[in-house]
Amino acid sequence: MTTLAAELLGLLREHYLFSALDDLQFARVAAQAELVGLDAGQLLFQRGAPARHFFVVLDGEIKLALQSRAGEEKVVERLGRGQSFAEALMFVDAPRYPLAAVALEPSRVVAIEATDFLAMLRASPDTCLALLADLSRRLHARIREIEELTLASATHRLARHLLALAPPGAAGPSTVTLDESRQLLASRLAIKPETLSRILRSLTDAGVIRVDGRQIELTDPERLRSSA
């Protein structure tokens, strides 16, 4: 770990976890924040390790993953620039990371010491309430995401994902590019890889899409929208 460079403090200041802090509070955070550089595939922390820090991604991409007893990996979330993780654990007694965090590509994250940050919040009820309001909004958004993953069909989730990749305002056919492997996409959508392959074949046979590697042509976006 290295001390956070001054030019990166502006990026950190804009994050919702720190935007409500006054100048003295933010200076306290900046003084103990540490920059962590990770190579592709490098482990940031293992599941079950003591949660002494929470993190903000400066660049690159981090995956949070859970490995089953059968050895299968479930990617719970992929995090990019500006996203934070493990911050809620500061409110738990003797917290431990429930997931492993691994860099998907060369990445840099800022590590914030959780105990000191929590002590600062306890000293300022107004700041604490502002942060809790933001956390509450994020929690409700995550609950809605979980409901969608639970209730919606696999085809629905895939169709919504493909439509979200389409150029804004596109009314006719368009081509989108998947930025991840099919295995990672299936994990993110809570679909088994073989199920994802079957859905892609079904949509292709129906003339809704045309697949060429990671490029997918949305040949009939209206029918795809009906699936979503």
C-alpha positions in Angstrom: 0.0 0.0 0.0 1.1 3.6 -0.7 -0.1 7.0 0.4 -2.9 8.4 -1.8 -1.5 10.9 -4.3 -2.8 14.4 -4.1 -4.2 14.4 -7.6 -6.5 11.6 -6.7 -8.1 13.3 -3.8 -10.6 15.2 -6.0 -11.9 11.9 -7.3 -12.4 10.6 -3.8 -14.0 13.9 -2.6 -16.8 13.4 -5.1 -17.8 10.0 -3.9 -21.0 9.8 -1.9 -19.3 8.4 1.1 -17.2 11.5 1.5 -19.2 14.3 -0.1 -21.0 15.1 3.1 -17.8 15.5 5.1 -16.5 18.9 6.0 -12.9 19.9 5.1 -11.4 18.7 8.4 -13.2 15.4 8.2 -12.1 14.8 4.7 -8.5 15.8 5.5 -8.6 13.1 8.3 -9.8 10.5 5.7 -7.2 11.6 3.2 -4.4 11.4 5.7 -4.9 7.7 6.4 -6.2 6.6 3.0 -3.9 4.2 1.1 -3.6 3.4 -2.6 -3.5 -0.3 -3.4 -2.3 -1.4 -6.9 -3.4 -4.8 -8.1 -2.4 -6.9 -11.1 -5.0 -8.8 -13.2 -6.1 -11.9 -11.2 -4.6 -10.6 -7.9 -6.6 -11.2 -4.7 -7.4 -8.1 -2.7 -9.0 -10.0 0.2 -10.3 -13.5 0.8 -13.7 -14.4 2.0 -13.7 -14.6 5.8 -10.8 -12.3 6.3 -11.2 -9.5 9.0 -12.9 -6.5 7.4 -10.5 -3.7 8.5 -10.9 -1.6 5.4 -13.5 -0.6 2.9 -12.6 0.4 -0.7 -13.2 2.7 -3.6 -12.2 1.7 -7.1 -10.1 4.4 -8.9 -9.5 2.5 -12.1 -9.6 -1.0 -13.4 -12.3 -3.6 -12.4 -12.8 -5.7 -9.3 -15.0 -8.7 -9.0 -16.7 -9.8 -5.7 -17.2 -13.6 -5.9 -18.3 -16.5 -3.8 -17.1 -20.0 -4.3 -19.5 -22.9 -3.7 -18.5 -26.2 -1.9 -18.5 -27.8 -5.4 -15.8 -25.3 -6.5 -18.1 -23.3 -8.7 -17.6 -19.5 -8.7 -20.5 -17.1 -8.4 -19.6 -13.6 -9.4 -21.9 -11.4 -7.2 -20.8 -8.0 -8.6 -18.3 -6.4 -10.9 -17.1 -2.9 -9.7 -15.5 -0.2 -11.8 -14.2 3.4 -11.5 -15.9 5.3 -8.7 -17.7 2.4 -7.1 -17.2 1.4 -3.4 -17.5 -1.9 -1.6 -17.4 -3.3 1.9 -18.4 0.0 3.4 -21.5 -1.4 5.2 -19.3 -3.8 7.2 -18.1 -1.0 9.3 -21.4 -1.1 11.2 -21.0 -4.7 12.1 -19.2 -6.0 15.2 -16.1 -8.0 14.4 -16.9 -7.9 10.7 -15.4 -10.3 8.1 -15.6 -10.1 4.4 -18.5 -12.3 3.1 -17.0 -12.4 -0.4 -13.6 -12.5 -2.0 -12.4 -9.5 -4.0 -10.2 -10.1 -7.1 -8.9 -7.7 -9.8 -10.2 -8.6 -13.2 -7.5 -6.3 -14.8 -4.7 -4.1 -13.6 -6.5 -1.9 -11.0 -6.1 0.7 -8.3 -8.3 1.0 -5.2 -8.3 3.3 -2.2 -8.3 1.5 1.1 -10.1 3.4 4.0 -9.5 2.3 7.6 -13.1 1.4 8.7 -12.6 1.8 12.5 -11.4 5.4 12.2 -14.0 6.3 9.7 -16.8 5.0 12.0 -15.3 6.9 15.0 -15.5 10.1 12.9 -19.2 9.4 12.1 -20.0 8.8 15.7 -18.5 12.2 16.5 -20.8 13.9 14.0 -24.5 12.9 14.0 -25.3 15.1 11.1 -22.7 13.5 8.9 -23.7 10.0 10.1 -27.3 10.6 9.2 -26.4 11.9 5.7 -24.4 8.9 5.0 -27.1 6.5 6.3 -29.6 8.2 4.0 -27.3 7.4 1.0 -26.8 3.8 2.2 -30.5 3.4 2.5 -31.1 4.5 -1.1 -28.4 2.1 -2.3 -29.9 -0.7 -0.2 -33.4 -0.2 -1.8 -31.8 -0.2 -5.3 -30.1 -3.5 -4.5 -33.3 -5.0 -3.2 -35.0 -4.1 -6.5 -32.1 -5.7 -8.4 -32.5 -8.9 -6.3 -36.2 -8.9 -6.9 -35.6 -8.7 -10.6 -33.1 -11.5 -10.6 -35.4 -13.7 -8.5 -38.7 -13.1 -10.3 -37.7 -12.4 -13.9 -37.0 -15.2 -16.3 -33.6 -15.8 -17.7 -34.7 -14.7 -21.1 -36.1 -11.5 -19.7 -32.8 -10.7 -17.9 -30.7 -11.4 -21.0 -33.1 -9.4 -23.2 -32.9 -6.4 -20.9 -29.1 -6.6 -20.7 -28.8 -6.7 -24.5 -31.2 -3.7 -24.9 -29.3 -1.8 -22.3 -26.1 -2.2 -24.4 -27.9 -0.8 -27.6 -27.1 2.8 -28.6 -29.5 5.3 -26.9 -32.5 6.0 -29.1 -31.8 3.2 -31.5 -35.2 2.3 -33.1 -34.0 -0.3 -35.6 -31.5 -3.1 -35.7 -28.2 -2.4 -34.1 -25.1 -4.3 -33.0 -23.8 -4.6 -29.4 -20.6 -5.9 -28.1 -20.3 -8.0 -24.9 -17.5 -6.7 -22.7 -17.2 -9.9 -20.8 -17.0 -13.6 -21.4 -20.2 -15.7 -21.6 -19.3 -17.4 -18.4 -19.0 -14.0 -16.5 -22.2 -12.7 -18.2 -24.1 -15.9 -17.1 -22.9 -15.5 -13.6 -23.9 -11.8 -13.4 -27.4 -12.6 -14.7 -27.7 -15.6 -12.4 -28.0 -18.0 -15.3 -26.1 -21.2 -15.8 -23.7 -21.0 -18.8 -25.5 -23.8 -20.6 -28.8 -22.0 -20.1 -27.4 -18.8 -21.5 -26.2 -20.7 -24.6 -29.7 -22.2 -25.1 -31.3 -18.8 -24.9 -28.9 -17.3 -27.4 -29.6 -20.2 -29.8 -33.4 -19.8 -29.3 -33.3 -16.1 -30.0 -31.1 -16.7 -33.0 -33.4 -19.4 -34.4 -36.3 -17.0 -33.9 -34.5 -14.3 -35.9 -34.4 -11.9 -33.0 -30.6 -11.7 -32.8 -27.5 -12.9 -34.7 -24.4 -13.9 -32.8 -20.9 -13.5 -34.0 -18.5 -14.1 -31.0 -19.0 -11.2 -28.6 -20.8 -9.2 -31.2 -24.6 -9.6 -31.2 -26.8 -8.0 -33.8 -30.2 -7.1 -32.5 -32.1 -7.9 -35.8 -35.6 -7.6 -34.3 -35.4 -5.2 -31.3 -39.2 -5.0 -31.0 -39.5 -8.7 -30.4 -36.5 -8.5 -28.0 -38.3 -5.8 -26.1 -41.4 -8.0 -25.8 -39.1 -10.6 -24.2 -37.9 -8.0 -21.7 
